[in-house]
Amino acid sequence: MRSILDLGDIDEPLLLFGGSYGNLEATEALLAQARQLGITGARMIHTGDVVAYCADPAATVALVRGTGMAVVQGNCEESLGAGSEDCGCGFAEGTVCDRLSAAWYEYCVRELPAEDRSWMAGLPARVEFRMNGAKVAVVHGAPSRINRFVFASDPLEDKRREFALAGSDVIVGGHSGLPFIQPVDGRLWVNAGAIGMPANDGTPRCWFALMRPQGDGVEVEIRALVYDHAGAAARMREAGLPREYEQALRTGFWDNMDILPPEERARRGRPIAWERLSWMPDSHRFATSEL
């Protein structure tokens, strides 16, 4: 059975993020944002894929580990920790993403020391905590599968099955790279987004989430992260990594949309708004606002 890290009861604000993808500049900016918010590493949770597309996997791992934050094992950590031949991202065979992943995965294997890969192998598959009576499960893709892509447009029935597996009131995930907050039958699905790549909205911004106690419930907020994306892209060019992902950092557009359902494809180039949702456990009461 894959391991679970239980953080117990939490009554302070949490910062949740993932998909740092070896993007050192974005990770540094995220940690600077956390300091401004008064949030320490003990109140941060990474949803996985500390390394992937970008140029500084070892330095990014060192930065994340140095904070002491909880880290969920993503498919990249699972694959690198096990010495697998590919990233296990779940890309369909023969797609552009499948082809390009071979280059950056080989780069990560070459750049990461054995000690970092051993750390990755020991990461938990899930991080749990409770906030104001709500049981929260933080996973990488979904409770059913580490590399399952979950999008806002996916059928609610699919998410209901995932909640049944998780046994939680709130699921926080990553992997798909697109942030959203979605009520599901009185429960809550949160994708915290990714900080290492933009969200295909035509801006170079990346995304993270805040969760805090509010009254008898929980408030969740999706926030944008602005960072030195040009510097991160230049590092990728220096490292000889795929130009498609370098250009994504510069433009805010994904090179291809292989993994996206039709609704998310149609949103390409539409700037995402900051969003806040207030929610009470065991209730169908929600209050949502754009910021």
C-alpha positions as CSV (number, residue, x, y, z in Angstrom):
1,M,0.0,0.0,0.0
2,R,1.3,3.4,-1.0
3,S,2.1,5.7,2.0
4,I,0.0,8.5,3.4
5,L,1.3,11.4,5.4
6,D,-1.2,12.8,7.9
7,L,-0.5,16.3,9.1
8,G,-3.4,16.3,11.6
9,D,-5.6,19.3,12.4
10,I,-4.5,22.5,10.9
11,D,-6.0,25.9,11.9
12,E,-3.7,28.2,10.0
13,P,-3.5,29.3,6.3
14,L,-1.9,26.8,4.0
15,L,-0.2,27.4,0.6
16,L,-0.7,24.6,-1.9
17,F,1.1,24.4,-5.2
18,G,2.7,21.9,-7.6
19,G,4.3,21.4,-10.9
20,S,7.5,23.4,-10.2
21,Y,9.0,21.3,-13.1
22,G,12.6,22.3,-12.4
23,N,11.7,26.0,-12.9
24,L,14.0,27.6,-10.3
25,E,12.9,31.2,-11.0
26,A,9.3,30.3,-10.5
27,T,10.0,28.4,-7.3
28,E,12.1,31.2,-5.9
29,A,9.2,33.6,-6.6
30,L,6.7,31.4,-5.0
31,L,8.7,31.1,-1.8
32,A,9.1,34.9,-1.8
33,Q,5.4,35.2,-2.1
34,A,5.0,32.8,0.8
35,R,7.3,34.9,3.0
36,Q,5.2,38.0,2.2
37,L,2.1,36.1,3.3
38,G,3.8,34.9,6.5
39,I,3.6,31.3,5.5
40,T,6.5,29.0,6.5
41,G,7.5,25.7,4.9
42,A,5.6,23.9,7.6
43,R,2.4,25.3,6.1
44,M,3.1,24.5,2.5
45,I,2.2,21.4,0.5
46,H,3.6,20.5,-3.0
47,T,1.3,18.4,-5.2
48,G,4.2,16.8,-7.0
49,D,6.3,17.0,-10.1
50,V,9.1,19.0,-8.5
51,V,11.1,18.5,-11.7
52,A,10.2,18.1,-15.4
53,Y,10.4,20.4,-18.3
54,C,12.7,23.2,-17.1
55,A,16.4,23.7,-16.7
56,D,17.2,23.4,-13.0
57,P,16.0,20.2,-11.5
58,A,18.7,19.7,-8.9
59,A,18.6,23.3,-7.6
60,T,14.8,23.2,-7.5
61,V,14.8,20.0,-5.5
62,A,17.3,21.5,-3.1
63,L,15.1,24.6,-2.7
64,V,11.9,22.6,-2.1
65,R,13.6,20.2,0.3
66,G,15.2,23.0,2.2
67,T,11.8,24.5,3.3
68,G,10.7,21.3,5.0
69,M,7.4,21.4,3.2
70,A,5.3,18.3,2.6
71,V,5.6,16.9,-0.9
72,V,3.3,14.5,-2.6
73,Q,4.9,12.0,-5.0
74,G,4.1,13.0,-8.5
75,N,4.5,10.7,-11.5
76,C,7.9,12.3,-12.2
77,E,9.1,11.5,-8.7
78,E,7.7,8.0,-8.9
79,S,9.5,7.4,-12.2
80,L,12.8,9.0,-11.3
81,G,12.8,7.3,-7.9
82,A,12.2,3.9,-9.5
83,G,14.7,4.4,-12.3
84,S,12.0,4.0,-14.9
85,E,12.6,4.6,-18.6
86,D,10.1,7.4,-19.0
87,C,8.2,10.0,-16.9
88,G,5.0,8.1,-16.6
89,C,3.1,11.3,-17.4
90,G,0.2,9.5,-19.0
91,F,0.7,11.1,-22.5
92,A,-0.8,9.1,-25.3
93,E,1.8,7.2,-27.3
94,G,3.0,9.1,-30.4
95,T,1.7,12.5,-29.3
96,V,3.9,15.6,-29.3
97,C,4.0,15.6,-25.5
98,D,5.1,11.9,-25.5
99,R,7.9,12.7,-27.9
100,L,9.1,15.8,-26.1
101,S,9.0,14.2,-22.7
102,A,11.9,11.9,-23.7
103,A,14.3,14.9,-23.9
104,W,13.5,16.5,-20.6
105,Y,13.2,13.2,-18.8
106,E,16.7,12.2,-19.9
107,Y,18.0,15.6,-18.8
108,C,16.5,15.1,-15.4
109,V,18.0,11.7,-15.0
110,R,21.4,13.1,-16.0
111,E,21.2,16.2,-13.7
112,L,19.7,14.7,-10.5
113,P,22.1,13.0,-8.0
114,A,21.2,9.6,-6.6
115,E,20.4,11.1,-3.2
116,D,17.6,13.2,-4.7
117,R,16.1,10.3,-6.6
118,S,16.1,8.3,-3.3
119,W,14.2,11.1,-1.6
120,M,11.7,11.1,-4.4
121,A,11.2,7.3,-4.1
122,G,10.2,7.8,-0.4
123,L,7.6,10.5,-0.9
124,P,4.0,9.8,0.2
125,A,1.3,9.2,-2.4
126,R,-1.1,11.3,-0.4
127,V,-1.0,14.1,2.2
128,E,-4.0,14.4,4.5
129,F,-5.1,17.0,7.0
130,R,-8.3,18.4,8.7
131,M,-9.4,22.0,8.7
132,N,-12.5,23.1,10.5
133,G,-13.9,19.6,10.4
134,A,-13.2,19.1,6.7
135,K,-11.1,16.1,5.8
136,V,-8.7,17.1,2.9
137,A,-6.7,14.7,0.7
138,V,-3.9,16.1,-1.4
139,V,-2.9,13.9,-4.3
140,H,-1.0,14.4,-7.6
141,G,-3.4,13.4,-10.3
142,A,-6.4,11.7,-8.6
143,P,-7.0,9.2,-5.8
144,S,-7.4,6.4,-8.4
145,R,-4.2,7.1,-10.4
146,I,-1.1,9.2,-9.9
147,N,-1.1,10.4,-13.6
148,R,-4.8,10.8,-14.1
149,F,-5.6,14.2,-15.8
150,V,-8.6,15.8,-14.1
151,F,-10.2,18.9,-15.6
152,A,-13.1,21.2,-14.6
153,S,-15.1,20.0,-17.7
154,D,-14.8,16.3,-16.8
155,P,-18.1,14.6,-15.8
156,L,-19.1,15.1,-12.2
157,E,-19.7,11.3,-12.0
158,D,-16.0,10.7,-12.5
159,K,-15.2,13.1,-9.7
160,R,-17.9,11.4,-7.5
161,R,-16.1,8.1,-7.9
162,E,-12.8,9.7,-6.9
163,F,-14.3,11.2,-3.8
164,A,-15.6,7.7,-2.9
165,L,-12.1,6.4,-3.2
166,A,-10.6,9.2,-1.2
167,G,-13.1,9.3,1.6
168,S,-12.6,13.0,2.0
169,D,-14.5,16.3,1.9
170,V,-11.9,18.1,-0.2
171,I,-9.5,16.8,-2.9
172,V,-6.6,18.9,-3.9
173,G,-4.6,17.8,-7.0
174,G,-2.3,19.0,-9.7
175,H,-0.9,17.2,-12.8
176,S,-3.2,18.8,-15.4
177,G,-1.6,22.2,-15.0
178,L,-4.9,24.1,-15.1
179,P,-6.2,25.6,-11.8
180,F,-9.9,25.4,-10.8
181,I,-12.2,25.2,-7.8
182,Q,-15.3,23.1,-8.3
183,P,-18.1,22.1,-5.9
184,V,-19.2,18.4,-6.3
185,D,-22.3,17.3,-4.3
186,G,-21.4,19.4,-1.3
187,R,-17.7,18.5,-1.5
188,L,-14.9,20.4,-3.1
189,W,-12.3,19.6,-5.9
190,V,-9.4,22.0,-6.1
191,N,-6.6,22.0,-8.7
192,A,-3.9,24.2,-7.4
193,G,-2.4,24.6,-10.8
194,A,1.3,24.6,-11.6
195,I,4.0,27.2,-11.1
196,G,6.6,25.8,-13.6
197,M,4.5,26.3,-16.8
198,P,1.8,28.8,-17.7
199,A,-1.9,27.7,-17.9
200,N,-2.3,28.1,-21.7
201,D,-4.2,31.4,-21.1
202,G,-1.9,33.6,-23.2
203,T,-0.1,35.0,-20.1
204,P,3.2,33.8,-18.6
205,R,1.6,33.7,-15.1
206,C,1.5,30.5,-13.1
207,W,-0.8,29.5,-10.4
208,F,-1.0,28.3,-6.7
209,A,-3.7,28.0,-4.1
210,L,-4.3,29.3,-0.5
211,M,-6.6,27.5,1.9
212,R,-7.6,28.9,5.3
213,P,-10.2,28.4,8.0
214,Q,-13.2,30.7,7.8
215,G,-15.9,30.7,10.3
216,D,-17.2,27.1,10.4
217,G,-15.8,26.3,7.0
218,V,-12.9,26.7,4.6
219,E,-11.9,29.4,2.2
220,V,-9.9,28.5,-0.9
221,E,-8.3,31.0,-3.2
222,I,-6.5,30.5,-6.6
223,R,-3.8,33.1,-7.1
224,A,-1.5,34.0,-10.0
225,L,2.3,34.0,-9.7
226,V,4.3,36.5,-11.7
227,Y,8.0,35.7,-12.0
228,D,11.1,36.0,-14.2
229,H,9.7,33.8,-17.0
230,A,12.2,35.2,-19.5
231,G,15.1,34.2,-17.4
232,A,13.7,30.7,-16.9
233,A,13.2,30.4,-20.7
234,A,16.8,31.5,-21.3
235,R,18.1,28.8,-19.0
236,M,16.1,26.2,-20.9
237,R,17.7,27.4,-24.2
238,E,21.2,27.2,-22.6
239,A,20.5,23.7,-21.4
240,G,19.4,22.6,-24.9
241,L,15.9,21.6,-23.8
242,P,12.9,21.4,-26.1
243,R,12.2,24.8,-27.7
244,E,8.4,24.1,-27.5
245,Y,8.4,24.4,-23.7
246,E,10.8,27.3,-23.7
247,Q,8.3,29.2,-26.0
248,A,5.5,28.3,-23.7
249,L,7.2,30.1,-20.8
250,R,7.7,33.2,-23.0
251,T,4.2,33.3,-24.6
252,G,1.8,31.7,-22.1
253,F,0.6,29.3,-24.8
254,W,1.1,25.6,-24.8
255,D,2.7,24.3,-28.0
256,N,0.0,21.7,-28.3
257,M,-3.2,20.6,-26.5
258,D,-2.9,16.8,-26.8
259,I,-4.2,16.3,-23.2
260,L,-7.0,18.8,-23.2
261,P,-10.8,18.1,-23.4
262,P,-12.7,20.3,-25.9
263,E,-13.9,22.8,-23.3
264,E,-10.4,23.5,-22.1
265,R,-9.1,23.7,-25.7
266,A,-11.7,26.4,-26.4
267,R,-10.4,28.5,-23.4
268,R,-6.9,28.8,-24.9
269,G,-5.7,32.4,-24.7
270,R,-8.5,33.5,-22.2
271,P,-6.7,35.0,-19.2
272,I,-7.7,33.1,-16.0
273,A,-9.1,35.2,-13.2
274,W,-8.1,34.9,-9.6
275,E,-10.9,33.1,-7.7
276,R,-12.0,32.7,-4.1
277,L,-14.6,30.3,-2.8
278,S,-16.0,30.0,0.7
279,W,-17.3,26.5,1.6
280,M,-18.8,24.7,4.7
281,P,-18.4,21.0,5.2
282,D,-21.6,18.9,5.0
283,S,-23.3,21.7,3.2
284,H,-24.3,22.8,-0.2
285,R,-23.5,26.4,0.7
286,F,-20.9,28.1,-1.5
287,A,-19.9,31.7,-2.1
288,T,-17.6,32.3,-5.1
289,S,-16.0,35.5,-6.3
290,E,-13.4,36.7,-8.8
291,L,-10.6,38.8,-7.4
